[in-house]
Each structure stands twice: as C-alpha cells, then as structure tokens.
Amino acid sequence: MIILRLLLQTVVLAFGQLWANRVRALLTALGIVIGVASTIGTIAATSGLKGFVLEQFATVGASRIWVFPRQPREQPNRFSRNQIRMKLSEVEGMLAACPSLKQLTPIKQFAAPVQFGDRSLSNVSVQGIRPAWHDIEQRFVIDGRQFLAVDDAERRNVCYVNDKAIEELALPASAAGSTILVEGRRFLIVGVVETKMVSPAFGGGEPRTEVFIPYGTADGMKPEPLFGLYVAATTRSPELFEDARAELKFYMRNQRGLSGDDPDTFRIEAIEQYIDQFKKIAAAITALAAGIVTISLLVGGIGIMNIMLASVSERTREIGLRKAVGAPPSVILMQFLVEAVVLCLVGALIGLAIGYALTLALAKIPGSPLKQAEVPGWAVLLAVGFSAGTGIVFGLFPAIKAARLDPIVALRHE
C-alpha cells in the first residue's frame, strides 16, 4: 500500500515537472511521437492492403485449382506435342482418382471471330465448358437456360454470351434466341451469363465479349490444340489444396507414365497457395516496416536520456535536499525513472492519436485500396510497450546518477 502511494505521488510529481517544462518535454518526446505515429500508420496501411488483396483473391475463389499442360524447361525437346497436351481421357478419370476434388470441368479455350448482323469482333475468347463450370466459376445464367447433357453429347451449336457481348455486338436486350456466327458457324444463343469482374492483379481488367459453347462442340472445332485444353476444379474445402495437389500430381504422372526422374509435363496451380504466400510476404513487410520506423523510438530514447541528464544537473540541489531529509536512493531512482517513462508514454499517446488520424484519412480516400486499414490491438500494445521500455532503458542511467549523488556535494552545487 505504501509502495503504491509512493508510486502515485511520484507519477503526480513527474507530471508536474513535465508541465513546468512542457515545451521542452514536447520537443524531447517528438522522436517518440514520430516513431509511434509511423509504426501505427505503417501497420494500419499494411493491414488495409492485405485486406484489399485477400478480397481480390476471394473474387477468384479460394477453393479453385487448375491443371495445365506444361512444356518442361528441364528437357524441352524430350516430350512430343501429344505427350504434353491434356487429353480428355485424363480428365474423365481425374475426379474418381482425387477424392479431395469436389467437381471439375475441362475447358477448351481459343480465340475466334464472332459476328452478329453487321457487327463483327476478332479474337473473341471462346470457351468450351461443361455444366460444373457455373459452380466453379460462380457465374450463372441470368437470362435463358443452361447447357443440357445432350448439347455436349451431340455437339450442338448452342452458346452463352456474357452481358458485355450484348453491348459490343448490339444484340437484343434479351439475347436468348438470337444467332451469331462463331468462326463462320451459326450458333444459337441459349443463355446470357454475368460478366465477372476480376482485378488486373489476377489477369482481369476491362470486361470484353465472351462466348461459351458445350465442351463437345469445342472439341469438334479445335480437336488438338497444344495448350487450349486445361482443367478447372474446386476442392472440398480451401484447406485441402495440398492434398488435392498431391493426388493430382500422382494421378497425372501415373497416367503419363512418368518415372521418378522425369519432369512434370503439367502444372498444378491453386489460389490457396498464393494466399499463403501473400500472407507470409505481408507479415514480413509489416515486421520490416515496423522495425524500420521503431528506429525513431530509439532516437527519441537518446533524446530523453540527454534531457534527463540535464534535468539531474539542474535539480542537483533538490536531490541533495531530498536525501538530506531522509529520502533513500531507491526513491530518488524511482522518481527520475518514472519521470522518463511518463514522458515516453505521453509521447506514445500523442503518437497513437496521430496514427489513428492517419489511418482514418487513408480509409476515407475515394477509391483507395486501403479502405480496410485498421489499427490492430497488438500494434497499440507494441507501441505503448516499446515506448515504456524506451523510457526505462534510457531513463535508467540518469536515474542511477541521481540516486548516487552525495547529498553534501549536491547541496553545495550551484
């Protein structure tokens, strides 16, 4: 109880000293203020950027996984065109062999001229798909009907277009029932699918006309493209992407008769792996940025040590008087140490206020990718804790010097 009362009195005395020399105290704590504000602002900005990028990942789909043909760089001339390209027979057995996969669709993609009336577009993206594509891509028919199994089996000339195609080809507002020419072949539009907006960071950008046809129809139009056929799938949960990758790798190598030393003639990609990589990079950037800006705290600590040494010199007679009336060295030490810590914490509070203001300003910028910027609790604890530690470390030497003063010599000091 006595220690608590003594500590409280020391804190009050420290605030009194700071107020008496408030301009000097503010200038002394400026390094702490800048360091804390910079730390809070940097960490908040990094968290906002992380939230923005993860949001963009979500638009692509965290459970998605792809299998593409691959020309091995290790042995570029060893494998023939036929050995590298994806085959429908490989795709057909994939779902049964890989229990971590939920659903998949082969996709045959190529570019072709598309025409409606007197409007024509060159190099339009045409994709051959199966019904599972809708759930995998999260793109659904907003007008018309979905493809039927018979459309694929009989290779019918039916198609979807996206709503951007309605604008660019000047199709009727209800495009279902209209016909277009794809590479000179007449196709009946049976449905319109929504245009998916994807961030440029993931290969997206300005939406363009897209045409989707049954996979069987695409296979008849482009029977043997080298890299045109690939597989899009979803895992049963995002956490299973490593299991799915291992299953797919074993299955594909077995299907292609690759031995242990042979390089893969395919590649497997998953969104989850990029999410994990980005989280690690973001954590490293946050740690590095926080480490750099905390140098300001060290600089501020040196300033505090200097001003506390000056304070000891100015108050030498006061220290001698306190010792003469019975104050033990531990009380003198605690007085100056608490004063240094209080000075750092006041600077930290001002820095926190500035850091929060910076965070709000970043989040309010129109169109800013940092709209999710926020100050995590651990950042506040880090800033306050580091500031208190700075006060203790850099205030200890002046406090020890004050505690060791000889009272007789101190009372004679001018």
Summary of the structure (lengths in Angstrom):
residues: 414
radius of gyration: 34.5
end to end distance: 37.1
largest distance: 108.9
contacts: 1362
relative contact order: 0.19
helix: 57%
strand: 17%
